Amino acid sequence: MLYTFLAQAQSPAPPGPGGGISFFVPFIFLFIIMYFVMIRPQKKRQEQQRKLIGSLKTGDRVVTNAGIHGLIANVKDTTVIVKVADNVKIEMEKSAVTNVLNDSKALKS
């Protein structure tokens, strides 16, 4: 019975034109799509954040990633001191600053 089963087994089909390269083409296209959809925009955001952190100066109105609005009172190497109310200052990492508000908004408040 085993011999009849093995006798009926078919030989594998010969590889088509292109061989193994045609197997990798969809993966290459997938990587290219992932680069333009996910990796490239993330790199742009990181570069913008680096520029923002590098341009912080005393007197800027900022918003932190926790949603705290305040005025920069002092800038150090890796931290900033943010004044959030009268006699209330918070020292936080520069990377916590997510947005610098425009001067026109700062003048209105």
All heavy atoms as an XYZ file, in Angstrom:
843
protein
N       0.822     -1.183      0.000
C       0.000      0.000      0.000
C       0.876      1.261      0.000
O       0.554      2.231     -0.687
C      -0.908     -0.020      1.210
C      -1.842      1.121      1.241
S      -3.142      0.671      2.350
C      -3.985      2.108      2.508
N       1.921      1.250      0.750
C       2.835      2.381      0.777
C       3.477      2.589     -0.595
O       3.667      3.718     -1.036
C       3.899      2.174      1.857
C       4.930      3.283      2.007
C       4.235      4.581      2.408
C       5.985      2.911      3.003
N       3.783      1.477     -1.269
C       4.407      1.590     -2.582
C       3.465      2.214     -3.600
O       3.887      2.987     -4.451
C       4.875      0.221     -3.073
C       6.024     -0.320     -2.256
C       5.887     -1.482     -1.502
C       7.241      0.349     -2.232
C       6.931     -1.960     -0.748
C       8.287     -0.129     -1.469
C       8.133     -1.280     -0.725
O       9.163     -1.734      0.018
N       2.188      1.913     -3.513
C       1.249      2.522     -4.458
C       1.085      4.021     -4.182
O       0.917      4.798     -5.105
C      -0.131      1.841     -4.380
O      -0.587      1.872     -3.053
C      -0.078      0.435     -4.914
N       1.150      4.380     -2.919
C       1.056      5.806     -2.565
C       2.265      6.562     -3.093
O       2.145      7.636     -3.670
C       0.931      5.961     -1.044
C       0.890      7.391     -0.601
C      -0.229      8.168     -0.839
C       1.979      7.974      0.030
C      -0.271      9.492     -0.438
C       1.935      9.292      0.425
C       0.808     10.057      0.194
N       3.457      5.992     -2.910
C       4.671      6.639     -3.391
C       4.731      6.653     -4.910
O       5.276      7.567     -5.519
C       5.903      5.946     -2.819
C       6.116      6.125     -1.311
C       7.296      5.298     -0.854
C       6.313      7.570     -0.964
N       4.180      5.640     -5.547
C       4.190      5.584     -6.999
C       3.290      6.665     -7.597
O       3.542      7.147     -8.701
C       3.736      4.201     -7.469
N       2.258      7.051     -6.879
C       1.346      8.065     -7.384
C       1.851      9.487     -7.130
O       1.313     10.438     -7.665
C      -0.030      7.893     -6.742
C      -0.722      6.634     -7.161
C      -2.040      6.468     -6.432
O      -2.402      7.288     -5.601
N      -2.748      5.385     -6.751
N       2.850      9.649     -6.281
C       3.387     10.979     -5.976
C       3.978     11.591     -7.239
O       4.646     10.916     -8.014
C       4.447     10.886     -4.893
N       3.740     12.851     -7.439
C       4.228     13.529     -8.631
C       5.553     14.206     -8.325
O       5.817     14.630     -7.203
C       3.220     14.560     -9.100
C       1.911     13.959     -9.523
C       0.927     15.031     -9.963
O       1.234     16.202     -9.905
N      -0.248     14.603    -10.398
N       6.346     14.346     -9.335
C       7.617     15.050     -9.159
C       7.327     16.553     -9.091
O       6.364     17.033     -9.688
C       8.561     14.726    -10.308
O       8.001     15.186    -11.521
N       8.163     17.314     -8.377
C       7.920     18.768     -8.276
C       8.072     19.443     -9.633
O       8.841     18.998    -10.481
C       8.975     19.240     -7.291
C      10.028     18.188     -7.297
C       9.343     16.904     -7.652
N       7.332     20.517     -9.810
C       7.369     21.256    -11.065
C       8.715     21.949    -11.203
O       9.285     22.417    -10.219
C       6.248     22.277    -11.102
N       9.250     22.035    -12.393
C      10.523     22.729    -12.580
C      10.339     24.223    -12.309
O       9.249     24.773    -12.500
C      10.859     22.470    -14.050
C       9.567     22.144    -14.696
C       8.708     21.510    -13.638
N      11.397     24.885    -11.811
C      11.262     26.323    -11.527
C      10.971     27.105    -12.801
O      11.503     26.802    -13.861
C      12.608     26.699    -10.930
C      13.550     25.618    -11.300
C      12.720     24.397    -11.546
N      10.127     28.100    -12.640
C       9.740     28.926    -13.780
C      10.845     29.900    -14.129
O      11.904     29.930    -13.526
N      10.586     30.723    -15.134
C      11.605     31.704    -15.534
C      11.839     32.708    -14.406
O      10.928     33.139    -13.718
C      11.005     32.373    -16.768
C       9.544     32.079    -16.708
C       9.388     30.806    -15.931
N      13.077     33.073    -14.183
C      13.414     34.036    -13.142
C      13.876     33.362    -11.873
O      14.555     33.966    -11.059
N      13.521     32.149    -11.658
C      13.974     31.393    -10.499
C      13.583     32.047     -9.185
O      12.430     32.371     -8.945
N      14.550     32.254     -8.299
C      14.297     32.778     -6.960
C      14.100     34.282     -6.900
O      13.613     34.807     -5.916
N      14.494     35.000     -7.935
C      14.362     36.457     -7.922
C      12.895     36.866     -7.884
O      12.528     37.810     -7.194
C      15.083     37.075     -9.136
C      16.588     36.858     -9.006
C      14.764     38.546     -9.265
C      17.382     37.332    -10.194
N      12.044     36.143     -8.608
C      10.625     36.497     -8.626
C       9.994     36.328     -7.242
O       8.969     36.928     -6.950
C       9.879     35.651     -9.659
O       9.934     34.277     -9.300
N      10.611     35.543     -6.387
C      10.116     35.374     -5.028
C      10.379     36.624     -4.188
O       9.583     36.990     -3.334
C      10.789     34.159     -4.381
C      10.416     33.944     -2.946
C       9.177     33.443     -2.606
C      11.307     34.256     -1.941
C       8.827     33.255     -1.288
C      10.968     34.073     -0.610
C       9.725     33.563     -0.285
N      11.507     37.313     -4.434
C      11.895     38.466     -3.619
C      11.323     39.790     -4.114
O      11.344     40.771     -3.386
C      13.422     38.569     -3.560
C      14.049     37.483     -2.752
C      14.754     36.461     -3.363
C      13.915     37.461     -1.381
C      15.324     35.451     -2.626
C      14.480     36.455     -0.617
C      15.194     35.442     -1.234
N      10.827     39.857     -5.322
C      10.304     41.110     -5.878
C       9.177     41.691     -5.022
O       9.197     42.889     -4.707
C       9.878     40.922     -7.355
C       9.127     42.137     -7.870
C      11.099     40.638     -8.217
N       8.174     40.923     -4.571
C       7.130     41.514     -3.727
C       7.670     42.050     -2.395
O       7.206     43.084     -1.907
C       6.160     40.354     -3.478
C       6.409     39.388     -4.571
C       7.837     39.544     -4.945
N       8.678     41.378     -1.841
C       9.260     41.859     -0.590
C      10.004     43.170     -0.792
O       9.978     44.047      0.065
C      10.201     40.804      0.011
C       9.474     39.607      0.537
C       9.601     38.385     -0.094
C       8.658     39.710      1.646
C       8.935     37.278      0.382
C       7.970     38.615      2.127
C       8.111     37.386      1.500
N      10.652     43.332     -1.927
C      11.351     44.583     -2.230
C      10.341     45.711     -2.374
O      10.529     46.804     -1.817
C      12.206     44.418     -3.505
C      13.349     43.434     -3.232
C      12.743     45.759     -3.981
C      14.096     43.000     -4.477
N       9.245     45.468     -3.094
C       8.211     46.497     -3.229
C       7.582     46.829     -1.880
O       7.286     47.993     -1.592
C       7.134     46.066     -4.222
C       7.552     46.192     -5.653
C       7.415     45.120     -6.522
C       8.084     47.371     -6.137
C       7.797     45.227     -7.847
C       8.472     47.491     -7.462
C       8.339     46.414     -8.314
N       7.371     45.837     -1.052
C       6.812     46.058      0.280
C       7.736     46.933      1.121
O       7.280     47.846      1.809
C       6.555     44.719      0.980
C       5.904     44.775      2.349
C       4.492     45.332      2.224
C       5.868     43.404      2.966
N       9.030     46.680      1.061
C       9.986     47.501      1.802
C       9.993     48.935      1.301
O      10.042     49.877      2.086
C      11.394     46.900      1.716
C      12.408     47.709      2.450
C      12.474     47.665      3.833
C      13.274     48.545      1.770
C      13.396     48.437      4.520
C      14.198     49.309      2.441
C      14.264     49.257      3.822
N       9.928     49.122     -0.016
C       9.907     50.474     -0.587
C       8.666     51.222     -0.124
O       8.732     52.393      0.268
C       9.986     50.411     -2.125
C      11.373     49.918     -2.554
C       9.670     51.757     -2.749
C      11.481     49.591     -4.028
N       7.523     50.574     -0.141
C       6.278     51.209      0.315
C       6.368     51.552      1.798
O       5.983     52.647      2.211
C       5.075     50.293      0.014
C       4.841     50.224     -1.494
C       3.814     50.790      0.728
C       3.844     49.173     -1.921
N       6.892     50.624      2.618
C       7.033     50.898      4.051
C       7.963     52.083      4.293
O       7.727     52.880      5.194
C       7.571     49.663      4.785
C       6.520     48.642      5.080
S       7.144     47.194      5.950
C       8.253     47.867      7.132
N       9.022     52.206      3.501
C       9.952     53.320      3.669
C       9.242     54.655      3.451
O       9.384     55.568      4.254
C      11.124     53.180      2.690
C      12.063     54.358      2.731
C      12.982     54.491      3.757
C      12.013     55.351      1.765
C      13.831     55.576      3.818
C      12.858     56.440      1.816
C      13.774     56.551      2.840
O      14.598     57.629      2.902
N       8.472     54.767      2.374
C       7.828     56.034      2.070
C       6.613     56.313      2.943
O       6.230     57.464      3.114
C       7.437     56.099      0.588
C       8.604     56.386     -0.299
C       9.150     55.399     -1.090
C       9.175     57.639     -0.317
C      10.231     55.652     -1.902
C      10.264     57.916     -1.126
C      10.796     56.917     -1.926
N       6.000     55.298      3.511
C       4.806     55.504      4.335
C       5.148     55.656      5.815
O       4.519     56.437      6.525
C       3.805     54.337      4.125
C       2.654     54.406      5.103
C       3.282     54.350      2.705
N       6.162     54.936      6.295
C       6.427     54.923      7.736
C       7.780     55.526      8.117
O       7.845     56.386      8.994
C       6.372     53.477      8.253
C       5.003     52.856      8.153
S       4.993     51.110      8.540
C       5.755     51.059     10.122
N       8.840     55.103      7.495
C      10.182     55.470      7.948
C      10.524     56.918      7.595
O      10.981     57.682      8.446
C      11.222     54.497      7.359
C      10.935     53.084      7.866
C      12.628     54.918      7.722
C      11.738     52.003      7.181
N      10.291     57.327      6.363
C      10.658     58.674      5.927
C       9.908     59.766      6.689
O      10.531     60.732      7.154
C      10.425     58.790      4.422
C      10.989     60.027      3.817
C      11.003     59.912      2.300
N      11.523     61.100      1.698
C      10.838     61.878      0.885
N       9.606     61.572      0.573
N      11.384     62.946      0.370
N       8.575     59.677      6.879
C       7.894     60.715      7.659
C       8.374     60.780      9.110
O       8.477     61.863      9.689
C       6.414     60.311      7.599
C       6.300     59.484      6.384
C       7.609     58.775      6.249
N       8.703     59.635      9.700
C       9.196     59.631     11.073
C      10.545     60.338     11.171
O      10.788     61.087     12.118
C       9.321     58.185     11.585
C       9.813     58.081     13.000
C       8.851     58.680     14.008
O       7.654     58.745     13.779
N       9.393     59.139     15.117
N      11.415     60.134     10.199
C      12.712     60.815     10.199
C      12.525     62.325     10.070
O      13.243     63.098     10.695
C      13.596     60.290      9.075
C      14.194     58.941      9.363
C      15.153     58.523      8.263
C      15.763     57.178      8.568
N      16.728     56.774      7.525
N      11.561     62.747      9.245
C      11.298     64.177      9.096
C      10.812     64.781     10.413
O      11.237     65.870     10.808
C      10.254     64.427      8.006
C      10.791     64.337      6.617
C       9.733     64.736      5.608
C      10.281     64.764      4.215
N       9.274     65.226      3.249
N       9.910     64.063     11.109
C       9.418     64.555     12.399
C      10.548     64.654     13.420
O      10.606     65.610     14.192
C       8.311     63.651     12.931
C       6.957     64.022     12.385
C       5.852     63.213     13.045
N       5.214     62.454     11.981
C       5.168     61.133     11.894
N       5.695     60.386     12.829
N       4.593     60.547     10.882
N      11.435     63.667     13.434
C      12.554     63.701     14.372
C      13.475     64.874     14.075
O      13.960     65.528     15.001
C      13.345     62.391     14.304
C      12.648     61.225     14.948
C      13.411     59.921     14.747
O      14.285     59.825     13.890
N      13.057     58.924     15.540
N      13.727     65.158     12.817
C      14.580     66.284     12.451
C      13.930     67.611     12.851
O      14.595     68.510     13.360
C      14.861     66.261     10.946
C      15.784     67.354     10.479
C      17.161     67.274     11.096
O      17.628     66.159     11.398
O      17.778     68.342     11.285
N      12.619     67.747     12.646
C      11.921     68.959     13.058
C      11.980     69.132     14.575
O      12.161     70.241     15.076
C      10.464     68.924     12.609
C      10.276     69.097     11.135
C       8.831     68.910     10.708
O       8.001     68.397     11.461
N       8.517     69.323      9.488
N      11.839     68.041     15.326
C      11.901     68.101     16.786
C      13.297     68.520     17.239
O      13.447     69.314     18.161
C      11.514     66.747     17.393
C      11.485     66.722     18.897
C      10.361     67.555     19.492
O       9.440     67.984     18.815
N      10.463     67.798     20.773
N      14.352     67.990     16.577
C      15.720     68.381     16.918
C      15.943     69.865     16.685
O      16.568     70.544     17.492
C      16.718     67.569     16.090
C      17.383     66.487     16.886
C      18.478     65.796     16.101
N      17.943     64.506     15.692
C      17.816     64.076     14.453
N      18.230     64.807     13.452
N      17.294     62.905     14.193
N      15.427     70.380     15.558
C      15.562     71.817     15.271
C      14.813     72.648     16.306
O      15.299     73.682     16.758
C      15.043     72.129     13.870
C      15.944     71.674     12.764
C      15.351     72.019     11.411
C      16.204     71.497     10.289
N      15.602     71.789      8.965
N      13.617     72.197     16.692
C      12.818     72.904     17.681
C      13.551     72.967     19.019
O      13.651     74.035     19.627
C      11.462     72.217     17.861
C      10.558     72.805     18.937
C       9.761     73.957     18.361
C       9.635     71.745     19.472
N      14.099     71.854     19.453
C      14.809     71.813     20.732
C      16.068     72.668     20.670
O      16.413     73.349     21.636
C      15.137     70.351     21.110
C      13.849     69.633     21.513
C      16.150     70.278     22.238
C      14.008     68.151     21.722
N      16.744     72.671     19.547
C      17.956     73.473     19.403
C      17.690     74.965     19.382
O      18.572     75.759     19.715
N      16.494     75.367     19.005
C      16.185     76.793     18.891
C      15.460     77.354     20.112
O      15.023     78.504     20.073
C      15.343     77.038     17.639
O      14.057     76.461     17.791
N      15.319     76.584     21.188
C      14.639     77.092     22.385
C      15.451     78.211     23.009
O      16.675     78.122     23.114
C      14.435     75.967     23.400
C      13.436     74.883     23.025
C      13.427     73.789     24.092
C      12.055     75.456     22.851
N      14.749     79.263     23.446
C      15.426     80.376     24.104
C      14.523     80.937     25.193
O      13.320     80.669     25.223
C      15.807     81.441     23.090
C      14.649     82.048     22.335
C      15.152     82.963     21.241
C      14.017     83.579     20.464
N      13.173     82.658     19.748
N      15.115     81.678     26.097
C      14.370     82.282     27.191
C      13.308     83.224     26.628
O      13.570     84.004     25.723
C      15.322     83.069     28.115
O      16.331     82.170     28.578
C      14.589     83.649     29.300
N      12.098     83.117     27.171
C      11.007     83.969     26.743
C      10.049     83.305     25.771
O       8.996     83.870     25.462
N      10.376     82.114     25.258
C       9.477     81.408     24.349
C       8.291     80.831     25.107
O       8.441     80.325     26.207
C      10.204     80.249     23.648
C      11.132     80.710     22.551
O      11.026     81.873     22.124
O      11.964     79.882     22.111
N       7.112     80.919     24.504
C       5.944     80.244     25.050
C       5.911     78.851     24.454
O       5.985     78.687     23.245
C       4.665     80.986     24.700
C       4.437     82.219     25.564
C       3.047     82.737     25.360
N       2.182     83.044     26.442
C       2.181     82.678     27.703
N       3.102     81.888     28.140
N       1.290     83.070     28.568
N       5.813     77.837     25.323
C       5.911     76.456     24.866
C       4.754     75.618     25.384
O       4.072     76.000     26.337
C       7.242     75.811     25.317
C       8.420     76.489     24.665
C       7.383     75.800     26.810
N       4.563     74.475     24.723
C       3.621     73.460     25.172
C       4.424     72.171     25.304
O       5.180     71.814     24.406
C       2.476     73.258     24.159
C       1.513     72.188     24.642
C       1.737     74.566     23.919
N       4.253     71.480     26.430
C       4.986     70.236     26.648
C       4.149     69.048     26.187
O       2.965     69.189     25.886
C       5.341     70.057     28.134
O       4.146     69.858     28.884
C       6.098     71.264     28.664
N       4.776     67.867     26.188
C       4.044     66.672     25.775
C       2.985     66.278     26.797
O       2.113     65.474     26.502
C       5.000     65.506     25.493
C       5.873     65.172     26.665
O       5.758     65.730     27.744
N       6.797     64.252     26.439
N       3.017     66.850     27.991
C       1.981     66.611     28.996
C       0.849     67.631     28.874
O      -0.122     67.568     29.626
C       2.579     66.665     30.393
N       0.985     68.583     27.949
C      -0.057     69.582     27.752
C       0.101     70.817     28.621
O      -0.820     71.623     28.712
N       1.243     70.980     29.260
C       1.490     72.140     30.120
C       1.931     73.310     29.256
O       2.881     73.201     28.481
C       2.560     71.811     31.177
C       2.088     70.671     32.069
C       2.894     73.047     32.005
C       3.158     70.148     33.002
N       1.245     74.444     29.401
C       1.616     75.669     28.703
C       2.428     76.520     29.652
O       2.096     76.633     30.834
C       0.365     76.453     28.277
C      -0.423     75.773     27.212
N      -0.520     76.281     25.940
C      -1.143     74.626     27.199
C      -1.270     75.480     25.214
N      -1.663     74.474     25.961
N       3.483     77.123     29.141
C       4.294     77.962     30.006
C       5.271     78.805     29.221
O       5.330     78.773     27.987
N       6.060     79.565     29.973
C       7.041     80.485     29.426
C       8.414     80.012     29.874
O       8.623     79.739     31.065
C       6.763     81.894     29.944
C       7.596     83.038     29.420
C       7.250     83.306     27.964
C       7.327     84.294     30.237
N       9.351     79.908     28.962
C      10.686     79.446     29.328
C      11.389     80.541     30.114
O      11.551     81.659     29.630
C      11.508     79.053     28.092
C      10.889     77.851     27.409
C      12.955     78.766     28.473
C      11.634     77.363     26.199
N      11.814     80.192     31.334
C      12.508     81.139     32.197
C      14.019     80.981     32.084
O      14.754     81.954     32.284
C      12.078     80.956     33.650
N      14.502     79.775     31.798
C      15.932     79.534     31.710
C      16.172     78.303     30.844
O      15.411     77.346     30.903
C      16.515     79.319     33.113
C      18.025     79.350     33.129
O      18.665     79.557     32.106
N      18.602     79.128     34.303
N      17.238     78.332     30.057
C      17.600     77.206     29.210
C      18.970     76.693     29.661
O      19.914     77.460     29.768
C      17.666     77.614     27.718
C      18.076     76.443     26.854
C      16.341     78.182     27.262
N      19.046     75.384     29.953
C      20.311     74.756     30.326
C      20.715     73.799     29.214
O      20.105     73.795     28.142
C      20.143     74.010     31.654
C      19.808     74.930     32.823
C      19.672     74.138     34.094
C      19.299     75.046     35.252
N      19.122     74.274     36.491
N      21.739     72.969     29.465
C      22.229     72.050     28.436
C      21.151     71.070     27.981
O      20.862     70.951     26.802
C      23.434     71.264     28.939
C      24.667     72.152     29.058
O      24.702     73.196     28.395
O      25.587     71.774     29.805
N      20.565     70.343     28.923
C      19.567     69.325     28.566
C      18.194     69.618     29.132
O      17.254     68.894     28.823
C      20.017     67.939     29.065
O      20.173     67.997     30.480
C      21.317     67.516     28.416
N      18.071     70.639     29.962
C      16.780     70.951     30.588
C      16.396     72.398     30.347
O      17.221     73.222     29.975
C      16.820     70.686     32.107
O      17.797     71.549     32.704
C      17.140     69.241     32.419
N      15.127     72.683     30.571
C      14.608     74.048     30.551
C      13.781     74.249     31.817
O      13.215     73.301     32.357
C      13.730     74.335     29.308
C      14.552     74.341     28.050
C      12.591     73.378     29.185
N      13.724     75.475     32.283
C      12.855     75.815     33.406
C      11.684     76.580     32.822
O      11.856     77.620     32.177
C      13.596     76.646     34.465
C      14.743     75.818     35.041
C      12.638     77.094     35.551
C      15.605     76.541     36.048
N      10.485     76.033     33.022
C       9.269     76.599     32.455
C       8.452     77.229     33.564
O       8.137     76.581     34.563
C       8.442     75.503     31.727
C       7.164     76.095     31.156
C       9.265     74.855     30.634
N       8.095     78.484     33.389
C       7.250     79.193     34.342
C       5.808     78.973     33.914
O       5.404     79.376     32.828
C       7.590     80.677     34.352
C       6.797     81.483     35.335
C       7.225     82.939     35.311
C       6.360     83.745     36.265
N       6.709     85.168     36.219
N       5.016     78.316     34.778
C       3.637     77.996     34.432
C       2.642     78.915     35.126
O       1.499     79.019     34.697
C       3.306     76.523     34.739
C       4.107     75.608     33.832
C       3.548     76.168     36.178
N       3.056     79.574     36.197
C       2.209     80.531     36.917
C       3.137     81.415     37.739
O       4.354     81.215     37.755
C       1.212     79.800     37.816
N       2.565     82.392     38.419
C       3.384     83.240     39.281
C       4.028     82.386     40.365
O       3.367     81.622     41.062
C       2.530     84.342     39.932
C       2.038     85.344     38.902
O       2.707     85.488     37.862
O       0.979     85.956     39.137
N       5.352     82.506     40.492
C       6.140     81.781     41.492
C       6.050     80.266     41.349
O       6.270     79.547     42.314
C       5.748     82.196     42.912
C       6.001     83.669     43.147
O       6.987     84.218     42.654
N       5.114     84.309     43.878
N       5.686     79.757     40.178
C       5.657     78.316     39.942
C       6.523     78.025     38.709
O       6.187     78.414     37.596
C       4.218     77.796     39.700
C       4.237     76.302     39.428
C       3.325     78.128     40.870
N       7.642     77.349     38.958
C       8.555     77.002     37.867
C       8.793     75.499     37.895
O       8.916     74.899     38.952
C       9.868     77.747     38.008
C       9.728     79.245     37.821
C      11.051     79.953     37.942
C      10.851     81.453     37.782
N      12.109     82.178     37.969
N       8.856     74.909     36.710
C       9.071     73.474     36.568
C      10.313     73.268     35.717
O      10.437     73.852     34.641
C       7.865     72.794     35.883
C       6.586     73.028     36.664
C       8.124     71.313     35.718
C       5.349     72.539     35.923
N      11.222     72.420     36.210
C      12.387     72.067     35.405
C      12.084     70.752     34.694
O      11.676     69.777     35.321
C      13.632     71.912     36.268
C      14.879     71.660     35.461
C      16.154     71.712     36.280
O      16.073     71.896     37.509
O      17.223     71.567     35.677
N      12.254     70.741     33.379
C      11.961     69.538     32.604
C      12.965     69.385     31.480
O      13.681     70.328     31.132
C      10.535     69.581     32.061
C      10.219     70.740     31.171
S       8.515     70.797     30.618
C       7.650     70.930     32.150
N      13.012     68.195     30.914
C      13.903     67.903     29.794
C      13.484     68.702     28.562
O      12.297     68.961     28.356
C      13.866     66.411     29.458
C      14.431     65.513     30.530
C      15.930     65.652     30.670
O      16.623     65.801     29.638
O      16.403     65.618     31.812
N      14.453     69.061     27.762
C      14.141     69.768     26.524
C      13.276     68.919     25.598
O      12.442     69.436     24.871
C      15.423     70.157     25.789
C      16.155     71.333     26.375
C      17.342     71.670     25.508
C      18.056     72.903     25.992
N      19.202     73.235     25.118
N      13.470     67.616     25.634
C      12.707     66.735     24.751
C      11.218     66.709     25.095
O      10.414     66.239     24.301
C      13.272     65.318     24.800
O      13.185     64.803     26.110
N      10.839     67.209     26.278
C       9.429     67.251     26.662
C       8.684     68.384     25.959
O       7.458     68.385     25.918
C       9.288     67.403     28.168
N       9.411     69.339     25.406
C       8.778     70.455     24.694
C       8.378     69.966     23.311
O       9.192     69.479     22.541
C       9.736     71.655     24.591
C       9.116     72.766     23.768
C      10.099     72.163     25.966
N       7.084     70.080     22.988
C       6.598     69.607     21.698
C       6.236     70.723     20.736
O       6.184     70.495     19.534
C       5.345     68.723     21.870
O       4.344     69.475     22.539
C       5.674     67.470     22.647
N       5.999     71.925     21.252
C       5.562     73.007     20.388
C       5.984     74.336     20.974
O       5.895     74.539     22.179
C       4.040     72.953     20.231
C       3.544     73.770     19.079
O       4.324     74.304     18.295
N       2.238     73.883     18.959
N       6.421     75.239     20.109
C       6.698     76.621     20.509
C       5.600     77.462     19.891
O       5.402     77.428     18.670
C       8.077     77.079     20.038
C       8.311     78.544     20.377
C       9.178     76.222     20.655
N       4.872     78.195     20.728
C       3.770     79.006     20.228
C       4.310     80.246     19.544
O       5.351     80.779     19.910
C       2.836     79.382     21.370
C       2.186     78.212     22.108
C       1.349     78.733     23.266
C       1.329     77.399     21.167
N       3.567     80.733     18.541
C       3.966     81.928     17.817
C       3.947     83.127     18.739
O       3.212     83.186     19.704
C       3.022     82.186     16.634
C       3.134     81.114     15.584
O       4.151     80.443     15.481
N       2.091     80.967     14.792
N       4.754     84.166     18.396
C       4.783     85.385     19.194
C       3.455     86.103     19.174
O       3.067     86.737     20.141
C       5.886     86.313     18.673
C       7.270     85.754     18.933
O       7.433     85.007     19.918
O       8.192     86.058     18.152
N       2.703     86.001     18.072
C       1.405     86.676     17.984
C       0.439     86.079     19.012
O      -0.354     86.787     19.617
C       0.827     86.566     16.579
O       0.627     85.196     16.250
N       0.501     84.757     19.249
C      -0.346     84.137     20.265
C       0.114     84.549     21.652
O      -0.687     84.723     22.539
C      -0.318     82.625     20.130
C      -1.012     82.090     18.921
C      -0.956     80.583     18.901
C      -1.633     80.022     17.665
N      -1.573     78.572     17.632
N       1.424     84.677     21.831
C       1.958     85.040     23.147
C       1.561     86.462     23.523
O       1.322     86.759     24.689
C       3.471     84.897     23.162
N       1.487     87.346     22.537
C       1.117     88.727     22.833
C      -0.360     88.854     23.192
O      -0.736     89.735     23.952
C       1.444     89.616     21.630
C       2.929     89.760     21.279
C       3.090     90.548     19.986
C       3.690     90.416     22.412
N      -1.215     88.000     22.657
C      -2.640     88.084     22.940
C      -2.967     87.664     24.359
O      -3.895     88.176     24.953
C      -3.424     87.193     21.959
C      -3.423     87.732     20.544
C      -4.212     86.827     19.645
C      -4.176     87.323     18.200
N      -4.881     86.441     17.296
N      -2.232     86.715     24.922
C      -2.570     86.232     26.260
C      -1.874     86.994     27.352
O      -1.092     87.821     27.228
C      -2.245     84.749     26.388
O      -1.009     84.449     25.849
